[in-house]
Amino acid sequence: LGKPTARQERARPAAAQHEDRPGFQYDHEAFLGKEEARSFDQLSPEESRERLGKIVDRIDDNKDGYLTTEELKNWIKRVQKRYIYENMAKVWKDYDLNKDNKIAWEEYKQATYGYYL
C-alpha cells in the first residue's frame, strides 16, 4: 500500500501550453492582449506594421533601439496584468448586484448560484 509508484511526468494544462498554430494567435494575444489583438485583426498589413512599430517603441524601455528578452517579459506581464484588472472590473459589476461597490456573501451566492437557489 505504501509503496511509491513510478513517477509520471505531468502535462501542462492545454490552456497554458504554447502552440505555434497558423496565425500565431497565442503569441498575438500574449503580446498585445486579447482586445488589442482583435483590433489588430481588422487592420491592413500596413496599418498593423505601423501600430506594431509604435508598440515596439513603448516596449524598448532603455530606448536603445533593440528589444531584450527582459523588456519583452516585462511588456507581456504588463499586458496580462491589464487584462486581469479589466476582467476583474467586469466581474465585479456582475457580482455587485446592489451597486454599492461591495460584494456581500448573499450577492456572491446569488450571482454565482442564483439559478440553483
RAQUI-V550081 format. One record per helix or strand. SS is the DSSP state (~ for helix, > for strand). FROM is the first residue (numbers start at 1). TO is the last residue. Records with the same first field share a line. If there is no record, write none. Layout:
# RAQUI-V550081
SS->FROM-TO / FROM-TO
This chain:
# RAQUI-V550081
~->14-16 / 25-32 / 34-41 / 45-59 / 69-95 / 105-113
